[in-house]
Amino acid sequence: MTGVHTPGRRTFLRGASVVGTVALVGCVGGDDDEDPVDDTDDDQVDDTDDTEDADDEPAEDLAEVSMEIGSTFEPGHITVECAEMFAERMDEESDGRFDVTVTPGGAYGAEDEIAELVAGGTLEGLTGGMLPYMMYAEENYPLVSPFLAEDWDHHQRIVESEIIQEGAIPQLIEEGNQRVLGQEVYRGVRHFTSNEPIYEPEDVAGLDLRLPEIDAWVEVWTEIGANPTPVALDEMYSAVQTGVVDSTEGDVEQIASFNLEEVQEYLTLTGHRVETGILSFNEDFYQELDETYQEMMDDIAWEVTEEAAQIAVDREDDLVDELGEEMEIIDEPDLDRDAFFDDAEPALERLFEERFEADLEEVREM
């Protein structure tokens, strides 16, 4: 994979605009209290130009803001790095007036707990996986399904579609009270780890597989033959170490950052799901910010998520190689990858019939 296809900002912002016009709260500047502009009066038109110039407020005129971004992922994971880049650039751009603290490592619990804290406003932000979509907008986010998107480019074509832009994004704001800024961050495709070699679906039968409590994942892996076992991400290492589960699945960023090579012998490159991450922020917090800060957050989030996605693309193969120094890598032709996709198909058909608003064949053809 040689690069990252980046959907334009206009594409992503279109989805958020469905919810409504952004409310500008607490803007600083003398023009904010003036009467609405009458375009028929030349003098007032000049005042409008002055107001537009005043939007570019110097940082020293802005209030000081502090916020915190939580993550269940460990330091060194690409989503944590992304949040750290965001924090650093917000500090620089605001001349130190917008302070962002990044708290990784599950200090605030599992990802669903962090998403709930962000929805309720206890935390201002989250960096991590797609669980907020799964919790608050699952019917409009079919990308939750394993064995659906073929690769990163296919994943992004689905993200650019009306399904996500006019469905999942506004629903997350409305139901989950949180706004995703920037693009989705590529984390790599998800693979399978175990202490027994896995070559075909029959080898998975009966294995206690660590999964989060995501219905679509549980249904698909049950169809294939595994025994899904719910374990929080921050407890995954100990669950494998103590034999609570036999196996896990995840992207190589996750596998490496949680040091699973210390407790699992095999890495099977099933590539069953394109994994991405997001920066999401409490919607109430965002709406209460000065417009200058909103624009600053928007711009910087786009910069750092694009950069983080490219970093993850560039280092994915290196991470696989590094893991291969400690684990045995199983890949095609020894691995029958197509058989896994075939065995997952009945579960996908049920999910798209009963749970998702989209049509399975339409999504596959995007």
Wavefront OBJ file of the C-alpha trace (Angstrom):
o trace
v 0.000 0.000 0.000
v 1.681 3.193 -1.137
v -0.502 6.025 0.020
v -3.645 7.221 1.685
v -6.685 8.204 -0.313
v -8.092 11.167 1.576
v -11.731 12.164 1.073
v -12.142 15.916 0.830
v -13.138 17.973 3.840
v -16.329 19.022 2.090
v -17.429 15.390 1.909
v -17.065 14.824 5.627
v -18.487 18.180 6.689
v -21.591 17.570 4.600
v -22.743 14.885 7.030
v -22.360 17.086 10.069
v -24.281 19.911 8.388
v -27.408 17.746 8.192
v -27.919 18.243 11.927
v -28.076 21.998 11.667
v -26.138 25.208 11.591
v -23.333 25.521 14.115
v -24.259 27.783 17.018
v -21.535 30.297 17.704
v -21.351 30.843 21.445
v -19.182 33.320 23.301
v -17.427 34.854 20.291
v -15.007 37.610 21.217
v -15.026 40.975 19.412
v -16.868 44.292 19.401
v -18.904 43.507 16.285
v -20.764 40.601 17.927
v -23.299 42.887 19.644
v -24.181 44.919 16.559
v -27.569 44.770 14.860
v -27.967 42.375 11.913
v -26.552 43.722 8.658
v -28.940 45.199 6.094
v -27.394 44.458 2.721
v -29.183 47.439 1.134
v -27.051 49.910 3.121
v -23.525 50.425 1.743
v -22.138 51.565 5.108
v -23.463 48.447 6.826
v -21.989 46.272 4.106
v -18.616 47.767 5.010
v -19.285 46.822 8.646
v -19.882 43.237 7.491
v -16.391 43.183 5.995
v -14.985 44.418 9.305
v -16.827 41.615 11.126
v -15.335 39.018 8.813
v -11.871 40.423 9.472
v -12.554 40.268 13.202
v -13.126 36.506 12.962
v -9.359 36.112 12.731
v -8.920 36.990 16.369
v -5.446 37.102 17.861
v -4.910 34.309 20.359
v -4.325 36.755 23.201
v -7.937 37.961 22.893
v -9.363 34.468 23.399
v -10.352 32.868 26.673
v -8.221 30.099 28.107
v -9.656 26.623 27.528
v -8.702 23.262 29.021
v -9.924 19.894 27.809
v -9.041 16.213 28.153
v -9.003 13.397 25.609
v -9.277 9.864 26.986
v -8.268 6.592 25.345
v -8.274 2.942 26.282
v -5.236 2.444 24.035
v -1.671 2.490 25.292
v 0.943 5.165 24.536
v 2.494 4.468 21.144
v -0.799 3.458 19.529
v -1.489 5.534 16.431
v -4.727 6.999 17.801
v -2.918 8.148 20.948
v -0.156 9.629 18.810
v -2.816 11.398 16.756
v -4.350 12.946 19.879
v -0.918 13.992 21.111
v -0.235 15.732 17.790
v -3.599 17.465 18.101
v -2.766 18.617 21.632
v 0.633 19.961 20.624
v -0.661 21.917 17.641
v -3.629 23.351 19.505
v -1.178 24.629 22.094
v 1.052 26.151 19.426
v -1.751 27.683 17.372
v -3.454 29.206 20.424
v -0.220 30.486 21.976
v -0.814 28.212 24.936
v -4.386 29.314 25.603
v -6.024 26.039 24.520
v -4.659 23.252 26.684
v -5.331 19.617 25.740
v -4.442 16.723 28.049
v -4.282 13.225 26.534
v -4.931 10.388 29.006
v -4.277 6.944 27.449
v -4.030 3.459 28.882
v -7.633 2.983 29.985
v -7.406 5.369 32.933
v -11.093 6.147 32.336
v -12.050 2.542 31.636
v -12.945 0.622 28.516
v -13.781 2.395 25.274
v -17.537 2.173 25.754
v -17.134 3.775 29.182
v -15.019 6.561 27.711
v -17.592 7.124 24.953
v -20.300 7.441 27.590
v -18.186 9.959 29.515
v -17.753 12.022 26.352
v -21.466 11.820 25.544
v -22.262 13.045 29.049
v -19.622 15.767 29.073
v -17.439 14.379 31.857
v -14.666 14.090 29.267
v -14.380 16.478 26.348
v -12.817 14.077 23.880
v -12.029 10.505 22.888
v -9.374 9.018 20.666
v -9.721 5.389 19.738
v -11.784 3.043 17.651
v -15.214 3.246 16.108
v -17.171 2.190 19.185
v -19.040 5.540 19.439
v -20.593 4.819 16.027
v -21.392 1.294 17.124
v -23.042 2.508 20.329
v -25.056 5.413 18.943
v -25.388 4.984 15.169
v -24.844 1.318 14.390
v -27.711 0.932 11.923
v -26.060 3.588 9.723
v -22.506 2.311 10.159
v -22.266 -1.081 8.411
v -18.477 -0.778 8.460
v -18.726 -2.262 11.937
v -18.971 -5.665 10.201
v -15.952 -7.911 9.791
v -15.384 -9.439 6.353
v -17.091 -6.515 4.551
v -14.656 -3.876 3.230
v -11.998 -5.305 0.933
v -9.278 -2.788 1.750
v -8.598 0.779 2.916
v -9.697 2.375 -0.362
v -12.978 0.438 -0.344
v -13.496 1.404 3.294
v -13.088 5.087 2.451
v -15.481 4.899 -0.490
v -18.088 3.598 1.943
v -17.250 6.412 4.388
v -17.790 8.964 1.603
v -21.217 7.552 0.772
v -24.580 8.928 1.902
v -24.883 5.971 4.283
v -22.211 7.478 6.524
v -22.344 11.150 5.581
v -26.099 11.595 5.905
v -26.739 8.732 8.309
v -24.058 7.824 10.825
v -22.353 11.212 11.250
v -25.448 13.261 12.105
v -26.880 10.389 14.142
v -23.736 10.272 16.287
v -24.114 13.989 16.998
v -27.799 13.654 17.789
v -27.788 10.375 19.728
v -24.259 10.311 21.119
v -23.702 14.042 21.645
v -20.284 13.855 20.020
v -18.763 15.194 16.852
v -16.004 13.494 14.880
v -13.401 15.918 13.563
v -11.016 15.111 10.744
v -10.968 11.899 8.747
v -10.969 8.350 10.000
v -7.445 7.287 10.936
v -6.187 4.117 9.307
v -4.988 1.630 11.914
v -4.442 -1.379 9.679
v -6.434 -4.459 8.848
v -7.441 -6.786 11.671
v -5.797 -10.178 12.036
v -6.037 -13.193 14.336
v -3.650 -14.137 17.173
v -3.577 -17.527 18.876
v -1.431 -20.187 20.500
v -2.413 -22.756 17.883
v -1.838 -22.370 14.124
v -4.870 -21.121 12.170
v -5.084 -21.978 8.475
v -8.816 -22.269 7.808
v -12.133 -21.604 9.577
v -12.216 -25.125 11.027
v -9.136 -24.261 13.090
v -11.086 -21.520 14.877
v -13.888 -23.846 15.972
v -14.340 -23.805 19.721
v -11.601 -21.277 20.464
v -12.404 -18.730 23.183
v -11.912 -15.546 21.167
v -11.552 -12.215 22.939
v -14.023 -9.767 21.458
v -15.611 -6.542 22.622
v -19.366 -6.753 23.095
v -20.203 -5.657 19.559
v -23.146 -7.639 18.264
v -22.020 -7.755 14.641
v -18.585 -9.086 15.570
v -20.035 -11.678 17.915
v -22.531 -12.857 15.312
v -19.971 -13.157 12.518
v -17.330 -14.979 14.561
v -19.962 -17.286 16.040
v -21.013 -18.134 12.481
v -17.407 -19.035 11.668
v -17.202 -21.285 14.725
v -15.376 -19.368 17.453
v -16.642 -18.887 20.989
v -16.693 -15.077 21.416
v -15.717 -14.067 24.944
v -16.284 -10.450 26.018
v -13.153 -8.896 27.508
v -12.422 -5.174 27.766
v -9.455 -4.016 25.747
v -7.517 -2.883 28.791
v -7.900 -6.403 30.247
v -6.994 -8.269 27.049
v -3.345 -9.013 27.845
v -4.116 -10.503 31.257
v -7.043 -12.482 29.831
v -4.717 -14.151 27.316
v -1.962 -14.590 29.869
v -4.247 -16.321 32.378
v -6.060 -18.468 29.818
v -9.429 -16.722 30.081
v -9.279 -16.549 26.260
v -7.280 -18.571 23.717
v -7.093 -15.976 20.981
v -7.646 -12.357 19.992
v -8.143 -10.394 16.827
v -7.054 -6.851 16.045
v -4.947 -4.570 13.908
v -1.164 -4.725 14.244
v -1.118 -1.346 16.005
v -3.250 -2.924 18.728
v -1.360 -6.211 18.800
v 2.004 -4.459 19.076
v 0.993 -1.744 21.542
v -0.487 -4.358 23.906
v 2.586 -6.608 23.534
v 0.508 -9.633 22.595
v 3.595 -11.227 21.043
v 4.606 -11.990 24.638
v 1.571 -14.223 25.231
v 0.517 -15.447 21.765
v 2.555 -17.628 19.416
v 0.815 -17.164 16.061
v -0.313 -14.184 13.995
v -2.673 -15.223 11.201
v -3.142 -12.540 8.541
v -6.875 -12.968 8.011
v -7.298 -9.254 7.133
v -10.955 -9.539 8.077
v -11.695 -5.888 8.806
v -10.175 -2.520 7.970
v -9.682 -0.884 11.344
v -9.842 2.843 11.770
v -9.874 5.336 14.605
v -11.396 8.723 15.283
v -11.035 11.910 17.261
v -14.469 12.709 18.685
v -15.501 15.576 20.931
v -18.446 16.334 23.160
v -20.873 18.314 21.007
v -21.954 20.680 23.794
v -18.318 21.531 24.552
v -17.641 22.161 20.860
v -20.694 24.394 20.413
v -19.794 26.513 23.443
v -16.380 27.382 22.017
v -15.538 30.633 20.302
v -15.797 30.309 16.522
v -12.055 30.851 16.223
v -11.410 27.844 18.412
v -13.923 25.751 16.469
v -12.154 26.536 13.216
v -8.793 25.870 14.840
v -9.968 22.459 16.066
v -11.467 21.609 12.663
v -8.309 22.511 10.740
v -5.860 20.878 13.117
v -7.951 17.712 13.423
v -7.872 17.338 9.649
v -4.121 17.840 9.568
v -3.278 15.351 12.286
v -5.742 12.634 11.256
v -4.435 12.720 7.688
v -0.859 12.541 8.940
v -1.632 9.787 11.436
v -3.376 7.708 8.760
v -0.307 7.945 6.541
v 2.002 7.064 9.436
v -0.048 3.926 10.110
v -0.022 2.943 6.436
v 3.728 3.438 6.227
v 4.570 1.412 9.313
v 2.040 -1.427 9.044
v 4.402 -3.761 7.202
v 7.210 -2.887 9.610
v 5.004 -3.781 12.574
v 4.127 -7.123 10.987
v 7.850 -7.778 10.481
v 8.609 -6.825 14.080
v 5.857 -9.081 15.389
v 7.217 -11.818 13.144
v 10.429 -11.812 15.138
v 8.472 -13.106 18.145
v 5.469 -14.813 16.537
v 5.011 -17.213 13.645
v 3.241 -15.426 10.784
v 0.647 -17.427 8.847
v -0.322 -15.961 5.470
v -1.472 -17.093 2.035
v -1.023 -19.561 0.397
v -0.987 -21.596 3.634
v -3.909 -19.509 4.910
v -7.265 -20.001 3.163
v -8.403 -16.395 3.605
v -11.281 -16.688 1.120
v -12.784 -19.514 3.172
v -13.129 -17.175 6.158
v -14.988 -14.605 4.034
v -17.233 -17.337 2.608
v -18.082 -18.703 6.047
v -18.927 -15.207 7.315
v -21.375 -14.494 4.480
v -24.571 -15.911 6.055
v -24.060 -13.763 9.150
v -23.464 -10.659 7.015
v -26.644 -11.308 5.066
v -28.622 -11.502 8.313
v -27.006 -8.348 9.704
v -27.878 -6.320 6.605
v -31.393 -7.703 6.626
v -32.125 -7.114 10.290
v -29.770 -4.418 11.580
v -28.314 -2.109 8.921
v -30.156 0.417 6.765
v -27.833 -0.156 3.802
v -28.001 -2.867 1.144
v -25.187 -5.427 1.316
v -24.621 -5.675 -2.423
v -24.611 -1.906 -2.862
v -21.980 -1.568 -0.161
v -19.867 -4.318 -1.687
v -19.961 -2.597 -5.079
v -18.895 0.857 -3.848
l 1 2 3 4 5 6 7 8 9 10 11 12 13 14 15 16 17 18 19 20 21 22 23 24 25 26 27 28 29 30 31 32 33 34 35 36 37 38 39 40 41 42 43 44 45 46 47 48 49 50 51 52 53 54 55 56 57 58 59 60 61 62 63 64 65 66 67 68 69 70 71 72 73 74 75 76 77 78 79 80 81 82 83 84 85 86 87 88 89 90 91 92 93 94 95 96 97 98 99 100 101 102 103 104 105 106 107 108 109 110 111 112 113 114 115 116 117 118 119 120 121 122 123 124 125 126 127 128 129 130 131 132 133 134 135 136 137 138 139 140 141 142 143 144 145 146 147 148 149 150 151 152 153 154 155 156 157 158 159 160 161 162 163 164 165 166 167 168 169 170 171 172 173 174 175 176 177 178 179 180 181 182 183 184 185 186 187 188 189 190 191 192 193 194 195 196 197 198 199 200 201 202 203 204 205 206 207 208 209 210 211 212 213 214 215 216 217 218 219 220 221 222 223 224 225 226 227 228 229 230 231 232 233 234 235 236 237 238 239 240 241 242 243 244 245 246 247 248 249 250 251 252 253 254 255 256 257 258 259 260 261 262 263 264 265 266 267 268 269 270 271 272 273 274 275 276 277 278 279 280 281 282 283 284 285 286 287 288 289 290 291 292 293 294 295 296 297 298 299 300 301 302 303 304 305 306 307 308 309 310 311 312 313 314 315 316 317 318 319 320 321 322 323 324 325 326 327 328 329 330 331 332 333 334 335 336 337 338 339 340 341 342 343 344 345 346 347 348 349 350 351 352 353 354 355 356 357 358 359 360 361 362 363 364 365 366
